[in-house]
Amino acid sequence: MEQMKEIIDERTVELIMTVVLIGGPCLGLAVGAVVGLVQKQLRKRTLQGFGLGCFGILNWILWRYYSWMVRYDPQTGYVGLHKVSVLLINVAVFVAVGAVIGVLWAAVSNRAAARDQ
C-alpha cells in the first residue's frame, strides 16, 4: 500500500504566496493603468489599482504570520496548530485586520462619494 502524501506541500504554497506578493501590486498597477487610459482617469485608476494590488502584500504578511503561529519545532516540541490559544489569537488578528480594512474602505468610499456629488 502506498504511503499517503500531501496534496500540496508548504514549498508550493510559499512559492504561490511569493508570486502573489510580487504579482499583486504589479498586476493592480497594470490593470489600473489600462482602466485609467480607457476612462481618461489615468492617475486615479492607477493608484486605485496599485492600492488593491497591495492586498497581495498584506496576504503574504498574514500568511507568514499564520505559518509562524502554527509551526512545528522539533527541537522544542512546539506545535502551534494543536493549541486553542493559537486559534483564538489567529481569529482575533484576522478579525481585527478585516475590521480595519472595512473601516478604511468605507472611509475612502464615503470620501469619493462626497467628492462626486
Summary of the structure (lengths in Angstrom):
residues: 117
radius of gyration: 19.5
end to end distance: 68.7
largest distance: 68.7
contacts: 269
relative contact order: 0.08
helix: 79%
strand: 3%
